[in-house]
Structure formats: structure tokens, C-alpha cells
Amino acid sequence: MDCKIVKKSAFDILEKVETHSVVGGANVRSIPDFWERAKTDGTEDCLWNIAEDKTFIFGVCYGEEDEKGNFEYSIAVQCASDAVAPEGYRKNTVPECTWAVFPCHGGMPTAIQNLWGRIFKEYFPTSEYKPTGEMEIEAYVDGDASASDYYSEIWIPVCKK
């Protein structure tokens, strides 16, 4: 499985956050719905307008789900340290850490959902690394996300086992 281990400095993000549930696999439907709404309700435009680095728009999954199966997921961009979050958004800092970066090729959401499964079934059981559990990032380039040659990445913070 293709993976690069990369040390990244801390960086600031501007994000729109929603709570999603893993109960009954609801997140497999609700997160793509969140992205579709973001395309039409001005969220993506707002984020791109504030983005300092326009390489990626991120899907950020925060830590483990709570006792009810809920977790925070955001759509975000890297922003300047002095950026001000508009109403309904928040600014956050992604800490410096070591990331396992997995390239993903194919149309969304199927390609990224399939890669998530492979990472935890194929990569981590045999790797010298384990996920830290603090957050995970899906990094998407601008373009036709449904295209068979669409490129994205999954970033997972890791430490040695």
C-alpha cells in the first residue's frame, strides 16, 4: 500500500463543523451530504476565499466518537494565523505531528471510503506505526471529485508502535 511518512509543522485552519454519527453507518451518508450542501450553500466559496494555501480543501475528522457514536467532522482550508472566522465557522490549529499520507485515486465518495477500509485492514496491522487518534484529514484538490482520475489524500497522525 502506497504511504509516505511526513513530519508537518503546525498550521491554522478555518472550518465549518458538524456533528456526525457512526451509528448504523450514518456517517457514510451524512458526510457526503455535508459536502454536497457545502458546494451549494456558499461554504466552499467562503473557505476558498479565506484560504492562504489553495492546494487542498480538507475534511477533518476529530478523534474518537463519544459514547453515543457522535464525532465532529469539518470542511476546512489552511488559513493565515491572523485570519478571523466568520459567523458559523471556527478557526483551529492542526498541531505539529508525523503523518501517514495515503494517496487516493478515483471518484468520491467511493474511492476515499474504500481507501479508509484498506488502511485499517492492510496498512496498520503490519506497519511499524499506529494512529494517534487525535484527528484524521482527507485532503481534496479542486476539481471534478466524481472523475475516475480525481486525486485526494488521507492524512493520519501516527507514532511508532
C-alpha positions in Angstrom: 0.0 0.0 0.0 1.4 3.4 -1.0 2.1 5.6 2.0 4.6 8.4 2.9 5.5 9.3 6.5 5.8 13.1 6.7 6.5 15.4 9.5 4.4 18.6 9.2 4.6 21.8 11.2 1.5 23.1 12.9 -0.9 25.1 10.7 -4.1 27.0 11.1 -7.4 26.1 9.5 -10.7 27.8 9.1 -13.5 25.2 9.3 -17.3 24.6 9.2 -18.1 21.9 11.7 -20.9 19.4 12.0 -21.5 16.5 14.3 -22.0 13.1 12.6 -22.8 9.7 13.9 -21.3 6.3 13.2 -24.5 4.5 14.5 -25.8 2.3 11.7 -23.1 3.7 9.3 -24.9 7.0 9.2 -21.6 8.9 8.6 -21.1 7.1 5.2 -24.2 9.0 4.0 -24.2 12.2 6.2 -20.6 13.3 5.4 -21.1 13.2 1.6 -24.4 15.1 2.2 -22.4 17.7 4.2 -20.0 18.1 1.2 -22.9 18.5 -1.2 -24.5 21.2 0.9 -21.2 23.0 1.3 -20.9 23.2 -2.5 -24.4 24.9 -2.8 -24.8 26.9 0.4 -21.6 29.1 0.0 -19.5 27.2 2.5 -16.9 26.1 0.0 -16.7 29.5 -1.6 -16.3 31.2 1.8 -13.5 28.8 2.7 -11.6 29.1 -0.6 -11.9 33.0 -0.4 -10.1 32.9 3.0 -7.6 30.1 2.2 -4.0 31.0 2.5 -2.9 27.8 0.8 -5.3 26.8 -2.0 -3.7 23.3 -2.6 -6.3 21.4 -0.6 -9.7 21.7 1.0 -9.8 19.4 4.0 -12.3 17.0 5.6 -11.2 16.8 9.2 -12.4 14.0 11.5 -11.8 14.8 15.1 -10.8 11.9 17.4 -12.8 9.0 18.5 -16.6 9.1 18.7 -18.3 9.8 22.0 -20.4 7.3 24.0 -23.4 7.9 21.7 -21.4 7.3 18.5 -21.1 11.0 17.6 -18.0 12.8 16.4 -17.1 16.2 14.9 -16.2 16.5 11.2 -15.3 19.7 9.4 -14.8 21.1 6.0 -11.7 23.3 6.2 -8.9 25.2 4.5 -5.5 26.3 5.6 -5.6 29.9 6.6 -3.3 32.7 7.8 -2.6 32.8 11.5 -4.4 36.2 11.7 -7.5 35.1 9.8 -10.8 35.8 11.5 -13.5 33.2 11.5 -16.8 34.4 10.0 -20.0 33.6 11.9 -20.8 29.9 11.8 -17.1 28.9 11.3 -14.3 28.4 13.7 -10.5 28.7 13.5 -8.4 25.9 14.8 -4.7 24.8 14.8 -3.6 21.4 13.5 -0.7 20.5 15.7 2.8 19.6 14.5 3.0 15.9 14.1 4.1 13.0 12.0 1.5 11.9 9.4 1.0 8.8 7.3 -0.1 10.2 4.0 -2.0 7.9 1.6 -2.7 8.9 -2.0 -6.2 8.2 -3.3 -7.3 8.0 -6.9 -10.9 7.8 -8.1 -14.3 9.3 -7.8 -15.7 10.4 -4.4 -17.0 9.3 -2.1 -16.4 5.6 -3.1 -12.6 5.9 -3.6 -12.0 7.5 -0.2 -14.3 5.2 1.7 -12.6 2.2 0.1 -9.2 3.5 1.0 -10.2 4.1 4.6 -11.1 0.4 4.9 -7.8 -0.7 3.3 -5.7 1.5 5.5 -7.0 -0.1 8.7 -7.2 -3.7 7.3 -3.9 -3.7 5.4 -1.6 -1.0 6.4 -1.8 -0.5 10.2 -1.8 -4.3 11.1 1.7 -4.7 9.5 3.1 -1.2 9.9 5.6 0.0 12.5 3.2 2.9 13.1 -0.1 3.3 14.8 -2.7 6.1 14.6 -2.6 8.6 17.5 -6.4 9.0 17.3 -6.4 12.8 17.7 -7.7 13.6 14.2 -7.6 12.4 10.6 -7.6 14.6 7.5 -9.0 14.0 4.0 -7.2 16.4 1.6 -9.0 17.2 -1.6 -7.8 19.1 -4.6 -10.1 21.5 -6.5 -11.7 19.7 -9.5 -14.3 17.1 -10.5 -14.5 14.9 -7.4 -16.6 12.3 -9.3 -13.9 11.8 -12.0 -12.3 8.4 -12.2 -8.8 10.1 -12.1 -9.6 12.5 -9.3 -6.8 12.8 -6.7 -7.0 13.2 -3.0 -5.1 12.1 0.1 -5.8 10.7 3.6 -3.5 12.1 6.4 -3.4 10.2 9.6 -1.2 11.3 12.6 0.9 8.4 13.7 3.5 7.4 16.2 5.8 4.3 16.4 4.2 1.2 17.9 
